[in-house]
Amino acid sequence: HANDTKNIAKGITEHLPFSLQNRVDTKALLDAAYLHDIGKVLIPANILNKAGKLDKKETEIMHKHSELGYELLKSTDIDKKTLNLIRNHHQNAKKTGYPFVDSFNADINLQILSIADKYSALTEKRPYKEPLDTKQALTIIYRDVQDGKLHPFVFKALVNLSLIHI
């Protein structure tokens, strides 16, 4: 999943309009894409690999993985931007994701990471679900655009990438 998310993030970036590509910190984005779920090593296996829907308590535990990843890596030489992307990769422009952060900015880097992660998760087999096809995944992600959680150009770049590479 880490490598897939990284490749999708890279592809989205390459399919953005040039004016938006210039706002992407490619190194921070790709490093964060590869490391975004490292906090899951601290999530109990019975929750991580559960075949069914998580209950409320299990969901709360699973939602801690992004902050746990940040905590695991913050004493390394990884730059602050990458660390913040890892911590906030389940957040969105409407601030309805997790974890809640006061000084939060869903910049282009975070939106690319978040949507690359979501697309990868939707299109791969998981213990609790079968993979969705490209059209199904894009339909779900398009709701994020409609809800103001994702910039339309980031979505368009994902669509263009999916038509060519995915």
N, CA, C and O of each residue as an XYZ file, in Angstrom:
664
protein
N       0.825     -1.198      0.000
C       0.000      0.000      0.000
C       0.872      1.267      0.000
O       0.533      2.260     -0.642
N       1.996      1.218      0.726
C       2.873      2.400      0.816
C       3.434      2.779     -0.551
O       3.408      3.946     -0.942
N       3.931      1.799     -1.260
C       4.527      2.079     -2.578
C       3.447      2.515     -3.573
O       3.674      3.407     -4.391
N       2.285      1.887     -3.501
C       1.175      2.254     -4.379
C       0.753      3.702     -4.122
O       0.563      4.473     -5.062
N       0.608      4.063     -2.856
C       0.223      5.436     -2.501
C       1.270      6.433     -3.013
O       0.928      7.494     -3.535
N       2.533      6.079     -2.858
C       3.611      6.948     -3.334
C       3.534      7.126     -4.862
O       3.663      8.243     -5.363
N       3.327      6.040     -5.586
C       3.249      6.124     -7.050
C       2.028      6.908     -7.515
O       2.105      7.657     -8.489
N       0.916      6.742     -6.832
C      -0.289      7.502     -7.181
C      -0.069      8.984     -6.903
O      -0.436      9.826     -7.722
N       0.526      9.311     -5.760
C       0.811     10.718     -5.430
C       1.719     11.343     -6.486
O       1.500     12.476     -6.915
N       2.728     10.601     -6.894
C       3.644     11.092     -7.934
C       2.888     11.331     -9.240
O       3.076     12.357     -9.893
N       2.039     10.386     -9.614
C       1.263     10.518    -10.850
C       0.282     11.668    -10.820
O       0.117     12.371    -11.817
N      -0.377     11.870     -9.679
C      -1.296     13.002     -9.552
C      -0.523     14.300     -9.756
O      -0.954     15.182    -10.498
N       0.617     14.403     -9.093
C       1.443     15.611     -9.219
C       1.800     15.875    -10.676
O       1.714     17.011    -11.142
N       2.193     14.849    -11.382
C       2.593     14.999    -12.792
C       1.426     15.393    -13.688
O       1.646     15.938    -14.770
N       0.202     15.134    -13.270
C      -0.972     15.460    -14.078
C      -1.669     16.755    -13.652
O      -2.714     17.112    -14.196
N      -1.090     17.448    -12.685
C      -1.634     18.752    -12.282
C      -1.254     19.829    -13.287
O      -0.260     19.683    -13.998
N      -2.021     20.898    -13.357
C      -1.580     22.045    -14.148
C      -0.230     22.535    -13.613
O       0.052     22.426    -12.420
N       0.578     23.063    -14.491
C       1.927     23.480    -14.114
C       1.934     24.444    -12.932
O       2.810     24.370    -12.070
N       0.957     25.349    -12.893
C       0.911     26.337    -11.800
C       0.726     25.657    -10.437
O       1.221     26.158     -9.428
N       0.031     24.540    -10.401
C      -0.133     23.801     -9.144
C       1.056     22.890     -8.874
O       1.424     22.684     -7.718
N       1.657     22.346     -9.913
C       2.849     21.506     -9.725
C       3.933     22.271     -8.984
O       4.658     21.702     -8.167
N       4.041     23.559     -9.270
C       5.062     24.397     -8.623
C       4.832     24.553     -7.124
O       5.749     24.940     -6.400
N       3.622     24.257     -6.644
C       3.308     24.391     -5.221
C       3.488     23.074     -4.463
O       3.278     23.016     -3.251
N       3.876     22.023     -5.180
C       4.060     20.710     -4.557
C       5.505     20.571     -4.087
O       6.446     20.830     -4.836
N       5.658     20.160     -2.842
C       6.975     19.812     -2.296
C       7.132     18.315     -2.545
O       6.757     17.495     -1.707
N       7.684     17.969     -3.694
C       7.721     16.579     -4.140
C       8.422     15.659     -3.153
O       7.930     14.563     -2.882
N       9.550     16.075     -2.615
C      10.270     15.215     -1.672
C       9.439     14.955     -0.424
O       9.298     13.805     -0.006
N       8.890     15.999      0.175
C       8.073     15.829      1.382
C       6.850     14.966      1.081
O       6.509     14.077      1.861
N       6.192     15.224     -0.042
C       4.995     14.478     -0.422
C       5.297     12.998     -0.607
O       4.608     12.148     -0.045
N       6.326     12.686     -1.394
C       6.619     11.282     -1.686
C       7.153     10.545     -0.465
O       6.849      9.367     -0.273
N       7.941     11.219      0.357
C       8.399     10.597      1.607
C       7.198     10.307      2.518
O       7.091      9.223      3.092
N       6.311     11.274      2.640
C       5.123     11.089      3.475
C       4.214      9.997      2.907
O       3.646      9.208      3.662
N       4.078      9.951      1.603
C       3.239      8.919      0.979
C       3.757      7.522      1.307
O       2.975      6.603      1.553
N       5.061      7.372      1.309
C       5.642      6.064      1.602
C       5.524      5.713      3.088
O       5.366      4.543      3.439
N       5.598      6.715      3.953
C       5.615      6.482      5.396
C       4.275      6.738      6.099
O       4.181      6.567      7.315
N       3.259      7.137      5.368
C       2.026      7.636      5.987
C       1.357      6.675      6.969
O       0.728      7.122      7.927
N       1.477      5.391      6.754
C       0.796      4.419      7.617
C       1.735      3.709      8.595
O       1.363      2.682      9.163
N       2.925      4.227      8.796
C       3.881      3.547      9.667
C       3.352      3.394     11.097
O       3.736      2.463     11.803
N       2.489      4.287     11.515
C       1.891      4.184     12.844
C       1.038      2.937     13.030
O       0.740      2.557     14.163
N       0.641      2.298     11.939
C      -0.163      1.072     12.032
C       0.620     -0.085     12.647
O       0.023     -1.078     13.062
N       1.949      0.028     12.712
C       2.725     -1.025     13.381
C       2.371     -1.093     14.864
O       2.622     -2.111     15.509
N       1.796     -0.035     15.409
C       1.418      0.003     16.817
C      -0.070     -0.288     17.050
O      -0.537     -0.271     18.189
N      -0.796     -0.550     15.987
C      -2.215     -0.898     16.098
C      -2.308     -2.418     16.279
O      -1.685     -3.165     15.524
N      -3.076     -2.879     17.264
C      -3.196     -4.331     17.471
C      -3.637     -5.062     16.201
O      -4.514     -4.588     15.479
N      -3.028     -6.211     15.934
C      -3.301     -6.974     14.716
C      -4.767     -7.369     14.600
O      -5.307     -7.418     13.495
N      -5.421     -7.653     15.729
C      -6.836     -8.053     15.667
C      -7.730     -6.921     15.166
O      -8.807     -7.174     14.626
N      -7.293     -5.687     15.340
C      -8.034     -4.533     14.803
C      -7.604     -4.275     13.360
O      -8.439     -4.091     12.475
N      -6.315     -4.263     13.143
C      -5.765     -3.969     11.811
C      -6.259     -4.962     10.754
O      -6.510     -4.579      9.611
N      -6.395     -6.215     11.129
C      -6.746     -7.270     10.172
C      -8.162     -7.804     10.349
O      -8.486     -8.880      9.847
N      -8.992     -7.073     11.046
C     -10.359     -7.524     11.299
C     -11.117     -7.684      9.988
O     -11.076     -6.812      9.120
N     -11.803     -8.804      9.861
C     -12.524     -9.096      8.616
C     -13.812     -8.287      8.477
O     -14.297     -8.094      7.362
N     -14.362     -7.819      9.568
C     -15.617     -7.076      9.510
C     -15.445     -5.612      9.835
O     -14.328     -5.102      9.931
N     -16.563     -4.951     10.000
C     -16.575     -3.527     10.323
C     -16.045     -3.311     11.739
O     -16.350     -4.078     12.652
N     -15.261     -2.275     11.906
C     -14.734     -1.937     13.228
C     -15.844     -1.309     14.077
O     -16.669     -0.547     13.572
N     -15.852     -1.638     15.371
C     -16.805     -0.976     16.262
C     -16.242      0.401     16.635
O     -15.152      0.771     16.199
N     -16.986      1.149     17.435
C     -16.601      2.521     17.756
C     -15.226      2.583     18.423
O     -14.399      3.412     18.043
N     -14.970      1.732     19.397
C     -13.690      1.736     20.120
C     -12.541      1.342     19.184
O     -11.473      1.953     19.218
N     -12.761      0.331     18.357
C     -11.742     -0.101     17.397
C     -11.439      1.003     16.387
O     -10.287      1.198     15.999
N     -12.465      1.716     15.969
C     -12.280      2.830     15.035
C     -11.443      3.930     15.680
O     -10.554      4.491     15.041
N     -11.723      4.238     16.941
C     -10.931      5.239     17.663
C      -9.463      4.826     17.730
O      -8.570      5.654     17.551
N      -9.224      3.560     17.985
C      -7.843      3.053     18.042
C      -7.192      3.158     16.664
O      -6.060      3.628     16.550
N      -7.896      2.724     15.620
C      -7.355      2.775     14.254
C      -7.046      4.217     13.852
O      -6.042      4.473     13.187
N      -7.886      5.143     14.244
C      -7.682      6.551     13.891
C      -6.424      7.145     14.532
O      -5.982      8.220     14.128
N      -5.864      6.486     15.488
C      -4.645      6.969     16.142
C      -3.387      6.701     15.322
O      -2.318      7.215     15.649
N      -3.500      5.900     14.257
C      -2.284      5.505     13.518
C      -1.520      6.681     12.920
O      -0.291      6.646     12.856
N      -2.220      7.710     12.486
C      -1.514      8.847     11.876
C      -0.715      9.629     12.920
O       0.412     10.048     12.655
N      -1.291      9.824     14.089
C      -0.556     10.496     15.166
C       0.571      9.613     15.698
O       1.644     10.112     16.038
N       0.334      8.305     15.771
C       1.385      7.381     16.219
C       2.564      7.397     15.251
O       3.720      7.355     15.672
N       2.269      7.458     13.962
C       3.340      7.547     12.964
C       4.159      8.809     13.155
O       5.388      8.777     13.097
N       3.474      9.921     13.381
C       4.148     11.190     13.651
C       5.045     11.051     14.878
O       6.208     11.453     14.841
N       4.525     10.491     15.951
C       5.292     10.329     17.187
C       6.502      9.416     16.986
O       7.579      9.684     17.519
N       6.327      8.345     16.221
C       7.436      7.428     15.950
C       8.583      8.104     15.201
O       9.752      7.789     15.423
N       8.237      9.028     14.320
C       9.233      9.606     13.410
C       9.733     10.992     13.804
O      10.711     11.466     13.227
N       9.100     11.653     14.761
C       9.440     13.046     15.032
C      10.846     13.248     15.581
O      11.379     14.353     15.487
N      11.454     12.233     16.142
C      12.825     12.382     16.657
C      13.870     11.929     15.635
O      15.049     11.801     15.963
N      13.437     11.691     14.412
C      14.365     11.349     13.336
C      14.752     12.617     12.585
O      14.382     13.719     12.991
N      15.486     12.466     11.503
C      15.878     13.634     10.706
C      14.860     13.959      9.605
O      15.155     14.731      8.692
N      13.679     13.376      9.692
C      12.631     13.672      8.714
C      12.140     15.100      8.944
O      11.891     15.504     10.080
N      12.002     15.859      7.858
C      11.637     17.269      7.981
C      10.208     17.446      8.492
O       9.370     16.551      8.383
N       9.963     18.618      9.047
C       8.685     18.944      9.695
C       7.505     18.857      8.720
O       6.421     18.416      9.102
N       7.706     19.268      7.483
C       6.617     19.225      6.506
C       6.172     17.783      6.254
O       4.977     17.495      6.204
N       7.141     16.885      6.097
C       6.827     15.466      5.891
C       6.104     14.902      7.108
O       5.113     14.185      6.974
N       6.601     15.228      8.287
C       5.971     14.757      9.522
C       4.524     15.233      9.636
O       3.644     14.463     10.022
N       4.281     16.486      9.305
C       2.919     17.016      9.375
C       2.001     16.370      8.338
O       0.814     16.172      8.598
N       2.540     16.046      7.175
C       1.746     15.329      6.174
C       1.368     13.947      6.696
O       0.229     13.512      6.529
N       2.310     13.259      7.322
C       2.036     11.935      7.888
C       0.943     12.039      8.957
O      -0.010     11.259      8.953
N       1.082     12.995      9.861
C       0.122     13.155     10.952
C      -1.272     13.496     10.428
O      -2.267     13.047     10.996
N      -1.358     14.268      9.372
C      -2.651     14.790      8.906
C      -3.200     14.133      7.649
O      -4.127     14.670      7.040
N      -2.659     12.990      7.240
C      -3.056     12.436      5.943
C      -4.523     12.003      5.853
O      -5.002     11.698      4.761
N      -5.233     11.970      6.960
C      -6.672     11.681      6.930
C      -7.506     12.934      7.175
O      -8.696     12.841      7.478
N      -6.893     14.090      7.046
C      -7.598     15.347      7.214
C      -7.977     15.863      5.816
O      -7.495     15.337      4.813
N      -8.826     16.876      5.751
C      -9.254     17.421      4.458
C      -9.487     18.919      4.578
O      -9.374     19.492      5.662
N      -9.809     19.540      3.465
C      -9.964     20.995      3.415
C     -11.124     21.506      4.271
O     -11.145     22.685      4.624
N     -12.079     20.656      4.607
C     -13.208     21.047      5.463
C     -12.931     20.785      6.939
O     -13.760     21.099      7.794
N     -11.777     20.216      7.238
C     -11.373     19.873      8.618
C     -12.319     18.869      9.270
O     -12.565     18.936     10.474
N     -12.847     17.945      8.481
C     -13.752     16.928      9.018
C     -13.069     15.573      9.171
O     -13.707     14.595      9.559
N     -11.774     15.511      8.866
C     -11.037     14.263      9.021
C     -10.433     14.169     10.401
O     -10.910     14.794     11.349
N      -9.392     13.390     10.505
C      -8.705     13.237     11.792
C      -7.209     13.238     11.582
O      -6.771     12.959     10.466
N      -6.393     13.533     12.584
C      -6.801     14.103     13.876
C      -7.129     15.589     13.713
O      -6.753     16.213     12.721
N      -7.831     16.142     14.695
C      -8.109     17.573     14.663
C      -6.842     18.333     15.030
O      -6.189     18.030     16.028
N      -6.506     19.317     14.217
C      -5.337     20.158     14.480
C      -5.771     21.612     14.308
O      -6.334     21.977     13.276
N      -5.507     22.444     15.324
C      -5.905     23.855     15.259
C      -5.271     24.598     14.089
O      -5.964     25.234     13.295
N      -3.959     24.510     13.993
C      -3.228     25.263     12.965
C      -3.073     24.406     11.712
O      -1.959     24.112     11.276
N      -4.192     24.019     11.151
C      -4.215     23.066     10.047
C      -4.372     23.765      8.701
O      -5.136     24.721      8.574
N      -3.647     23.282      7.702
C      -3.757     23.803      6.346
C      -3.765     22.631      5.375
O      -2.757     21.942      5.212
N      -4.897     22.411      4.739
C      -5.008     21.328      3.753
C      -4.466     21.822      2.424
O      -5.219     22.023      1.471
N      -3.149     22.017      2.366
C      -2.532     22.518      1.138
C      -2.543     21.438      0.057
O      -3.031     20.329      0.274
N      -2.013     21.771     -1.075
C      -2.019     20.862     -2.225
C      -1.297     19.553     -1.906
O      -1.713     18.492     -2.371
N      -0.231     19.615     -1.126
C       0.516     18.411     -0.770
C      -0.353     17.446      0.032
O      -0.385     16.249     -0.253
N      -1.046     17.963      1.020
C      -1.895     17.114      1.851
C      -3.061     16.555      1.045
O      -3.421     15.389      1.209
N      -3.648     17.360      0.189
C      -4.769     16.870     -0.614
C      -4.327     15.742     -1.548
O      -5.060     14.772     -1.741
N      -3.143     15.866     -2.123
C      -2.627     14.802     -2.996
C      -2.388     13.531     -2.185
O      -2.795     12.443     -2.590
N      -1.728     13.676     -1.042
C      -1.442     12.511     -0.202
C      -2.731     11.831      0.247
O      -2.867     10.612      0.142
N      -3.654     12.607      0.737
C      -4.909     12.066      1.243
C      -5.668     11.296      0.172
O      -6.174     10.204      0.428
N      -5.746     11.856     -1.011
C      -6.524     11.226     -2.068
C      -5.776     10.034     -2.685
O      -6.407      9.070     -3.119
N      -4.454     10.092     -2.726
C      -3.673      8.938     -3.196
C      -3.861      7.755     -2.248
O      -4.018      6.616     -2.686
N      -3.843      8.037     -0.951
C      -4.071      7.005      0.059
C      -5.478      6.423     -0.085
O      -5.657      5.205     -0.072
N      -6.462      7.289     -0.219
C      -7.853      6.839     -0.325
C      -8.067      6.007     -1.581
O      -8.711      4.959     -1.527
N      -7.537      6.458     -2.707
C      -7.692      5.714     -3.960
C      -7.043      4.333     -3.842
O      -7.629      3.328     -4.242
N      -5.840      4.297     -3.296
C      -5.151      3.027     -3.121
C      -5.961      2.091     -2.224
O      -6.136      0.916     -2.549
N      -6.451      2.601     -1.106
C      -7.229      1.782     -0.175
C      -8.522      1.266     -0.818
O      -8.910      0.118     -0.602
N      -9.174      2.104     -1.594
C     -10.424      1.692     -2.229
C     -10.210      0.615     -3.293
O     -11.058     -0.258     -3.474
N      -9.092      0.678     -3.986
C      -8.874     -0.221     -5.128
C      -8.059     -1.464     -4.789
O      -7.755     -2.261     -5.677
N      -7.704     -1.641     -3.532
C      -6.983     -2.862     -3.158
C      -7.856     -3.730     -2.254
O      -8.743     -3.240     -1.555
N      -7.582     -5.009     -2.290
C      -8.288     -5.955     -1.427
C      -7.820     -5.753      0.007
O      -6.627     -5.596      0.269
N      -8.763     -5.759      0.917
C      -8.484     -5.644      2.345
C      -9.190     -6.801      3.042
O     -10.094     -7.406      2.467
N      -8.791     -7.116      4.271
C      -9.459     -8.227      4.974
C     -10.976     -8.043      5.086
O     -11.719     -9.020      5.185
N     -11.425     -6.795      5.070
C     -12.841     -6.500      5.263
C     -13.595     -6.143      3.993
O     -14.792     -5.863      4.040
N     -12.883     -6.149      2.822
C     -13.590     -5.772      1.585
C     -12.843     -6.233      0.345
O     -11.636     -6.472      0.369
N     -13.586     -6.349     -0.723
C     -13.019     -6.622     -2.039
C     -12.596     -5.295     -2.670
O     -13.108     -4.242     -2.290
N     -11.675     -5.333     -3.623
C     -11.257     -4.075     -4.259
C     -12.363     -3.497     -5.141
O     -13.134     -4.231     -5.759
N     -12.420     -2.173     -5.184
C     -13.330     -1.503     -6.103
C     -12.610     -1.284     -7.428
O     -11.382     -1.213     -7.468
N     -13.372     -1.178     -8.508
C     -12.734     -0.840     -9.780
C     -12.512      0.673     -9.834
O     -12.996      1.411     -8.976
N     -11.792      1.113    -10.830
C     -11.424      2.519    -10.957
C     -12.638      3.440    -10.938
O     -12.643      4.448    -10.231
N     -13.664      3.099    -11.706
C     -14.854      3.955    -11.791
C     -15.547      4.070    -10.437
O     -15.965      5.162    -10.052
N     -15.674      2.969     -9.714
C     -16.303      3.011     -8.394
C     -15.504      3.883     -7.431
O     -16.068      4.695     -6.698
N     -14.194      3.707     -7.443
C     -13.333      4.491     -6.546
C     -13.419      5.981     -6.874
O     -13.544      6.808     -5.971
N     -13.353      6.322     -8.149
C     -13.424      7.733     -8.546
C     -14.781      8.350     -8.207
O     -14.856      9.531     -7.866
N     -15.840      7.566     -8.298
C     -17.177      8.057     -7.937
C     -17.224      8.418     -6.457
O     -17.781      9.453     -6.090
N     -16.648      7.581     -5.609
C     -16.604      7.860     -4.171
C     -15.765      9.105     -3.897
O     -16.159      9.965     -3.109
N     -14.612      9.197     -4.548
C     -13.717     10.330     -4.325
C     -14.318     11.633     -4.855
O     -14.065     12.702     -4.301
N     -15.108     11.548     -5.919
C     -15.739     12.754     -6.468
C     -16.648     13.429     -5.438
O     -16.820     14.647     -5.461
N     -17.227     12.633     -4.534
C     -18.051     13.221     -3.465
C     -17.233     14.182     -2.606
O     -17.768     15.164     -2.091
N     -15.937     13.902     -2.452
C     -15.071     14.809     -1.691
C     -14.940     16.157     -2.393
O     -14.850     17.194     -1.736
N     -14.931     16.147     -3.708
C     -14.891     17.399     -4.470
C     -16.206     18.146     -4.250
O     -16.205     19.343     -3.962
N     -17.316     17.442     -4.387
C     -18.638     18.060     -4.205
C     -18.812     18.629     -2.801
O     -19.482     19.645     -2.618
N     -18.209     17.977     -1.814
C     -18.333     18.418     -0.421
C     -17.299     19.486     -0.040
O     -17.272     19.932      1.107
N     -16.452     19.900     -0.987
C     -15.448     20.920     -0.713
C     -14.245     20.414      0.064
O     -13.498     21.206      0.639
N     -14.048     19.089      0.086
C     -12.932     18.496      0.819
C     -11.693     18.314     -0.056
O     -10.598     18.075      0.453
N     -11.866     18.427     -1.356
C     -10.788     18.168     -2.310
C     -10.867     19.151     -3.469
O     -11.942     19.401     -4.016
N      -9.717     19.705     -3.835
C      -9.641     20.640     -4.961
C      -9.974     19.896     -6.260
O      -9.457     18.804     -6.494
N     -10.826     20.474     -7.099
C     -11.207     19.815     -8.356
C     -10.012     19.469     -9.256
O     -10.048     18.456     -9.955
N      -8.964     20.286     -9.250
C      -7.810     19.994    -10.098
C      -7.037     18.768     -9.620
O      -6.439     18.057    -10.428
N      -7.046     18.518     -8.305
C      -6.397     17.313     -7.775
C      -7.193     16.091     -8.236
O      -6.617     15.084     -8.648
N      -8.512     16.190     -8.161
C      -9.358     15.093     -8.635
C      -9.160     14.867    -10.138
O      -9.018     13.727    -10.582
N      -9.151     15.940    -10.910
C      -8.965     15.815    -12.362
C      -7.622     15.150    -12.690
O      -7.528     14.351    -13.622
N      -6.591     15.488    -11.918
C      -5.278     14.863    -12.133
C      -5.341     13.363    -11.841
O      -4.726     12.566    -12.549
N      -6.085     12.980    -10.797
C      -6.257     11.555    -10.492
C      -7.025     10.854    -11.607
O      -6.668      9.745    -12.006
N      -8.064     11.487    -12.105
C      -8.833     10.911    -13.216
C      -7.925     10.716    -14.425
O      -7.913      9.645    -15.031
N      -7.166     11.753    -14.774
C      -6.266     11.649    -15.925
C      -5.224     10.557    -15.719
O      -4.906      9.820    -16.652
N      -4.698     10.448    -14.514
C      -3.735      9.390    -14.196
C      -4.395      8.028    -14.358
O      -3.797      7.111    -14.921
N      -5.615      7.889    -13.872
C      -6.290      6.585    -13.924
C      -6.590      6.171    -15.360
O      -6.614      4.979    -15.668
N      -6.814      7.128    -16.226
C      -7.071      6.819    -17.633
C      -5.828      6.325    -18.349
O      -5.916      5.584    -19.328
N      -4.675      6.736    -17.858
C      -3.417      6.420    -18.528
C      -2.653      5.282    -17.853
O      -2.193      4.353    -18.516
N      -2.521      5.365    -16.521
C      -1.573      4.479    -15.847
C      -2.175      3.431    -14.907
O      -1.633      2.333    -14.776
N      -3.255      3.752    -14.273
C      -3.719      2.874    -13.200
C      -4.562      1.739    -13.748
O      -5.038      0.899    -12.984
